[in-house]
Amino acid sequence: MSFRYVAFLLCALLCSSCDFFSYSKKDKGKTVDTIVDYTKVDEFPSFDKCKNLFNEARINCFREEIYKRITESLQQYNFVTKNSLDEEVLIDVLINKDGKFVLGKVIASDEVTDQLPELDSIIKLTLEKLPIINPATKRGIPVVTKYQLPIKIKTE
């Protein structure tokens, strides 16, 4: 009879012991966010003088600096036109992963393209003269960004 008690206790212990020896599967790894919004960057591109600013101040500094540099460069050229112009030209500017400026597309009216056929090449040279900047980053990785800059063309 004692063998029956021992066998019964041993069976009961084996059936209930799984709860005592079980371990919980705790995920000690980091939770990874797999949804990435590729339309936004974590850090905007910046010139060296804007690098230490944050958010809106950094964006404004970048815009002011790029407009200033493009304007100064374009003012070095003497544009001669038959008729006076007062138009806005849109240029698509890509800033690659290395921080170099690349001309995308120049959107201008037919009148501007007729009177200033060399405008595309001048803008391209202007962008090539710009210094290499700190590129935009997404999760710490440099990414390509695209900007559309309006340029006012006014001749008399």
Helices and strands as residue ranges (DSSP letters): H 2-21, G 48-50, H 55-74, E 85-95, E 101-107, H 110-115, H 119-129, E 136-138, E 141-143, E 145-155
